[in-house]
């Protein structure tokens, strides 16, 4: 029979292991800068409901593989895969979301942020420009959405407020966790189709399949 001291040592080891696993989960798509920026984020690691965690789902719409679909009603972003599947990411959407068809005009890692005059009025005193980094509300990656050759001024980007995933609070852009936007960025190509569904246009036939 193990001694009391031995049991305490084992339990202590398990507790320490649990603490060690509570930090950010790095994956193969992370660069050295990603690891450095996300090692000590300026926010607590947020709890995200299982429904909004990255997972592979069945997909029954007509968009071709490599396309992106945003369901603003349900707060989901889909990256379309072959064979009737998609990767689904939980998102933060705008209170008055933009809707329409666009394409990925360009992509950027750790983008800077230039607040608009409206954002300055709404959010309080802000600098004219914020360098890219973990404290920047643009997060780790940005996909810039263009329509008819012009910048729509809407983006799919990361966030420094992951606790709001699943809500409608932003100025209009679509935000993912930094981990998820890095994953999406690594998959999507410049020029890819982006369909943003407006209110009451949600994807009703997409259901969870296997988790990822």
C-alpha positions in Angstrom: 0.0 0.0 0.0 1.5 3.4 -0.9 2.4 5.8 1.9 0.6 9.0 2.7 3.7 10.9 1.6 3.7 9.0 -1.7 0.1 9.9 -2.4 0.7 13.6 -1.6 3.7 13.6 -4.0 1.5 12.1 -6.8 -1.4 14.5 -6.2 1.0 17.5 -6.1 2.5 16.3 -9.4 -1.0 16.1 -10.9 -1.9 19.5 -9.7 1.2 21.0 -11.1 0.6 19.2 -14.4 -2.9 20.7 -14.5 -1.4 24.2 -14.0 1.1 23.7 -16.7 -1.6 22.8 -19.2 -3.6 26.0 -18.5 -1.6 28.2 -20.8 -2.0 28.9 -24.5 -2.0 25.8 -26.8 0.6 26.3 -29.6 0.3 24.5 -32.9 2.3 24.0 -36.0 1.0 27.1 -37.7 2.4 29.4 -35.0 5.5 31.4 -35.8 8.2 32.4 -33.3 6.5 35.8 -33.0 3.1 34.1 -32.3 4.6 32.1 -29.5 6.2 35.1 -28.0 3.2 37.4 -28.3 0.7 34.8 -27.0 2.8 33.4 -24.2 1.8 36.3 -21.9 -1.4 37.7 -23.3 -2.8 40.9 -21.7 -6.0 39.0 -20.8 -7.0 35.9 -18.9 -7.4 32.7 -20.9 -11.1 32.9 -21.6 -13.6 30.0 -21.2 -15.4 29.5 -24.5 -18.6 27.4 -24.7 -18.1 24.1 -26.5 -20.4 25.1 -29.3 -18.0 27.9 -30.2 -14.8 25.9 -30.2 -13.2 25.0 -33.5 -14.7 21.8 -34.9 -15.4 20.0 -38.2 -19.1 20.0 -39.2 -21.2 18.8 -42.0 -21.8 21.5 -44.7 -24.7 21.5 -47.2 -24.4 24.8 -48.9 -23.0 25.3 -52.4 -19.8 27.3 -51.7 -16.7 25.6 -53.0 -13.8 24.3 -50.9 -11.5 27.1 -49.9 -14.4 29.6 -49.4 -15.4 31.3 -46.2 -19.0 31.7 -45.0 -19.9 34.0 -42.0 -23.3 33.3 -40.3 -23.7 36.5 -38.3 -27.0 35.3 -36.7 -25.3 32.2 -35.1 -21.9 33.9 -34.6 -20.0 31.3 -36.7 -17.3 31.4 -39.4 -17.0 28.4 -41.8 -14.0 27.4 -43.9 -15.4 25.1 -46.5 -13.6 21.7 -47.0 -14.1 19.1 -49.7 -16.7 16.3 -49.3 -19.5 18.2 -47.6 -17.4 19.3 -44.6 -16.3 22.6 -43.1 -14.3 23.9 -40.2 -16.5 26.0 -37.9 -15.1 28.7 -35.7 -16.9 30.7 -33.0 -16.9 34.4 -33.7 -17.7 37.9 -32.4 -19.8 39.8 -34.9 -21.0 43.4 -35.2 -24.1 44.8 -33.5 -25.1 46.0 -37.0 -23.2 43.5 -39.2 -22.3 44.1 -42.8 -23.6 41.4 -45.2 -22.7 40.6 -48.8 -20.3 38.8 -51.0 -16.6 39.7 -51.0 -13.1 38.2 -51.4 -10.0 38.2 -49.4 -8.1 41.2 -50.8 -5.0 40.6 -48.8 -3.8 39.0 -45.6 -1.6 40.4 -42.8 0.1 38.9 -39.7 -0.1 41.0 -36.5 -1.7 43.9 -38.2 -1.6 47.5 -36.9 -4.8 49.3 -36.0 -5.9 52.8 -37.1 -9.0 53.7 -35.1 -11.7 55.5 -37.1 -13.1 58.8 -35.8 -16.3 56.9 -34.9 -14.3 54.4 -32.8 -12.5 57.3 -31.1 -15.9 58.9 -30.1 -17.4 55.6 -29.0 -14.4 54.0 -27.2 -12.8 57.2 -25.7 -9.3 58.6 -26.2 -7.3 56.5 -28.6 -4.0 57.0 -30.4 -4.1 57.5 -34.1 -2.3 54.2 -34.7 -1.6 51.1 -32.6 1.2 48.7 -33.4 0.5 45.1 -34.0 0.8 42.9 -30.9 -1.1 40.9 -28.3 -2.8 44.0 -26.8 -4.0 45.2 -30.2 -7.7 44.6 -30.8 -6.9 43.4 -34.4 -5.2 40.3 -32.9 -2.8 37.9 -34.6 -4.1 37.9 -38.2 -6.4 39.9 -40.4 -8.2 39.0 -43.7 -9.1 42.2 -45.5 -12.5 41.9 -47.4 -12.8 43.5 -50.8 -15.9 43.8 -53.1 -15.8 45.1 -56.7 -12.1 45.8 -56.3 -12.6 48.1 -53.3 -11.8 47.7 -49.6 -15.1 47.2 -47.8 -13.3 48.3 -44.5 -14.5 45.0 -43.0 -12.1 42.4 -41.8 -12.0 38.9 -40.3 -9.4 39.2 -37.6 -8.3 38.1 -34.2 -9.2 39.7 -30.8 -7.7 40.6 -27.4 -11.2 39.9 -25.9 -11.8 36.1 -26.5 -14.4 36.0 -23.7 -16.8 37.7 -26.1 -16.8 34.9 -28.6 -20.4 34.1 -29.5 -21.7 37.7 -29.0 -22.5 40.7 -31.2 -20.5 43.6 -29.8 -18.0 44.8 -32.3 -18.1 47.8 -34.8 -18.9 45.4 -37.6 -15.8 43.3 -38.2 -15.8 39.5 -37.6 -13.4 38.5 -34.8 -12.1 35.0 -33.9 -9.8 33.9 -31.1 -6.1 34.5 -32.0 -5.6 30.7 -32.1 -8.5 30.3 -34.5 -7.7 33.2 -36.8 -4.1 31.8 -37.1 -5.6 28.5 -38.2 -8.0 30.1 -40.7 -5.2 32.4 -42.1 -3.0 29.4 -42.7 -5.7 27.7 -44.8 -7.4 30.6 -46.8 -5.9 31.9 -50.0 -5.8 35.5 -51.2 -8.8 36.0 -53.6 -11.0 33.4 -51.8 -14.7 33.9 -51.8 -16.3 35.3 -48.6 -20.0 35.2 -48.1 -21.4 37.1 -45.1 -25.0 36.3 -44.3 -27.1 39.0 -42.7 -29.9 38.8 -40.1 -32.3 35.9 -40.7 -30.2 34.4 -43.4 -28.4 31.9 -41.0 -27.2 28.4 -41.9 -30.0 26.1 -40.6 -28.7 22.9 -42.1 -25.2 22.8 -40.7 -24.8 20.5 -37.8 -21.8 19.4 -35.7 -20.0 16.3 -36.7 -16.6 15.5 -35.2 -14.7 17.8 -32.9 -11.3 19.1 -33.8 
